Amino acid sequence: MLSADSRKRFELARRGEATFDDPVNLRGALLDFIADFSNWDNSTSQEFLETTRRITAAAFESCGGSVGTKPLLFDPFAGGGAIPLEGLRVGCQSFASDLNPVSVAINKVVLEYGPRHGQALIDEIVRAIEVIQRDAREELGDYFGQDPDGRQPIAYLWARTVLSEAPDTEGEAPVEIPLLKTLWLARKGVKKALRWRRNKAGHVQTELSAVTYQNGRRLTVRRPTLEVFEPQVDSDVEPGTVSGNLITV
């Protein structure tokens, strides 16, 4: 899939109205090609891949590399392997290392096992995931009970708490405040955040809970309740309950 600029440039060359012998025109054509190849739709196009590898080989040879050999690419802090993987795609010999053993495992899969085993590796990974998912459901299902709407939670969020030092209201349990730096859950893609459940008067609703603390103290407290929502604008999300070392509520 060529961009409009690329089509125009190559159409001029086809009609003889432009030539790639001109360094300026050649540079423009190469930049057009890089832009087109960056398009995700072209990432697996054999035509683009073969052209890229030929350009890489020509550039390497023009810089003194031996004909028929490939340039070496070494990334000593490879992380997830994006740089060495791109090097392989464009025709380099890629070498990667990292101090993190997780990164090393990722690079082994991406750079060695993937190209070597292809679809068979993907099928085996999918099978292993299904086995792990089944075993996790059996062993952990009791700890992740279904919501009232039937959906299955996959994680819980927790926060440290403090008891409110506000003057006691006669006959009421103290309020246990969760220490939250932010009420945001996700700011990319579909935005998700927490908000306090409030009554018609605007007061935060609480629920009574019997709590046993780590030191053995038992207490009945009022816990503020939260709900998940999708903010339309960032200002819909209230600040957290702590800022730095200060409690802000």
N, C-alpha and C positions, 0 to 999 in steps of 0.2 A: 504494500500500500504506500504509494508515493504522495508526498504533500504537493500542494499546488505549485510551490516554488520549484520543487524538483522536476515536476512535469514540464514546467515552462522552460527550465534550463536545458533539459535533455531534448525537448522538442526543437529548440533553437540549434542544438548540436546536430540533430538528425537532418535538419534542413540546411546545414552548412552555414548558418548565420552566426555560430559561435564555435569555438574550438577549445578543447581541453588542453591544448598546447600552451594556451595563455595561463600563466601561473595564477592570476586573479580569478579566472573562470574555474580553474581546477580547484582552487581553495574553496570557492563557493559551492562547487559540486560536492566536495568532501563534507563540508559542513551540512549541506542539505541531506546527504546520506546518513550522517551521524544522527541528525534530528529524526529522520524517518525510522532509523533502526531503534531509536529510543522508544518508539511507539510500541506499546505492549502487544498489539495485534501482530507485529512483525517479529516478535521475540523468537518464534520457532520456525520462521520462514526459511527453508533451505536456500532459497535464492539469496536472501539477505546474509545468512550465515556464511555461505560460500564466498560471496563478494567480500565480506568483512575479513575473512581469513586470507584471501588473496591480497587485500590492501595491507593487512598486518605483515604478511611475508614480504611484500614489496618494500614497505617502510623499513623493515629489519635489514634486508639486503642492501638497501641504499645507505644504511648507516654502518656498513662493513660486516654485517652478518654473513655467514657462509650460506651459499645457495642450498636450499633443501632442508635447512635447519629451522628451528623455531626459537623465537626470543624467550628468555627465561623470566618468569615473574615470581618473586618471592615476597610473601607477606608474613612477617614475623609475629604480628599481632592480629591474626586472621579473624578472631571472633566468630561470627556466624558464617563466614566463608564467602561473602558477597564478592569481594575483590578477586580472589583466586578463581571463583566460579566464572566470573565475567571474562577473566583471562583465558580460561579453557574455551569458552564459547567463541572468542575471536581468534583462536589459533595459537595461543602461547602454551608453553610448558609451565604449569603452575605448581608452586611449592608453598605450603602453609604450615604455620606452627602457632602455638599459643600455650601460655602457662596454665590456663583453665582446662581441666580435663573434659568438661562438658563441651567446650569449643572444639577440642581435638576430636571428640566423638562425632560432632556435627560435621566437621570438615571431612572426616573419613567417609561418612555416608554420602555427603554432597559431591565430593571430588573423586572418590574411588569407587565406592559400592554402587552409587547411582549410575554412572556411565557404564560400569561393568555388567550390572545385572538388570538394569532398566525396569520394565513393567513387573518382572518377577519380584523384585525388591519391594515395589509399591504394594503388590498383592500381599506379601508376607507381613508388611507393616500394618496394613489394614486388618489382617487376621489377628495379629498380636494385640492391636488396640481393642478389637471386639472381645478377646479373651480377658484382657485387663478390665474392661468395662463391666463384663459379666461378673467377674470375681469381686470387683469393688462394690457392685450393687448388693451382692450376697453378704459381704462382710460389713459394709458400712451403711446399708440401707436403713437400719434401725435408728441411726444417728441423724439422718436427713429425711425426716418425715415429710409427707406431701403437704403442700399448702391447701387451704380450703378450696381453691379453684382446680386442684388436681395436679398442679405443676410441681416438679421435683427440684428442690434447691440443690445446688452443687457446691455451695460455699457459704460460710458464715463470716460476717465481719464482727470484730469485737473491739472494745475500747476500755481503757482504764477509767475508773470512776472516782468521784469524791462526793462526800455528803455536803449538801448545802449548809452554809453557816448563817443563813438568814434566820431571823428570830422565829422560834417555833410558833406554829399556830395551834392553839389548844385542841387536843384530840386528834391531830393529824400526824401522820408519819413523816419523817424527814425526806427531802427530795434527793435522790441519787443522780448526780449529773455525769453524763458520759463526756470524757475529754476528747473532743474531735477537732482537729486542725481545720478540716474542711468538710462540707456536706456533699461535695461532688463525688460521684462514683465513676462517671465516664464523660469526657469532654470531646472525644472524637467519634465520628459517625453519629449514631443515635445518642443524644445527650441524656444522661441519667443522673439524678441527684436525690438526696434525702431532704425531707422537710418535716417540721414538727406538726403533729396532728393538733389542731386547735378547735376549741368549742366556738359557739356563735359569738361569744364575747371576745374572742381572740386569744384566750388563755391556752397555754400548752396543756394538752390532756395527759394524765398520768394513769398508771395502773399499779395496784399494790402487789408487792412481791416479797416473799419471805426469803431472806438472803443469809447464807452462812459464809462469813469472810474467812480468809486464810488463817487468821489468828484465832479462829474458833468462835468469834463473836457472832451472835445471831440477832437479826434485826429485821423488822418489817419496814420497807421503804416504799416511797412513791417513785416510780421510774417513768420519765417522760417518754412518750411514744412517738415513733417516727414512721414515715411511709416513703416509698419510692415514687418519683414522678419524673416527667420529661419537661424540663424548663424550656420555655420558648425563647427567652433571652437570659443572658448571664445574671442579670440583676434579680431574676426570680429566685436565685439561690441565696439563702441567708449565710452569713459568715459562721465559721465553726465556733465552738465554745472555748477554745484556747488560742492565744496568739503569743508565740514565744513562750515565756514562762508565766504568762498571766492568764487567768480564767476570765473570760469576757462576758459571762452571764451572771 
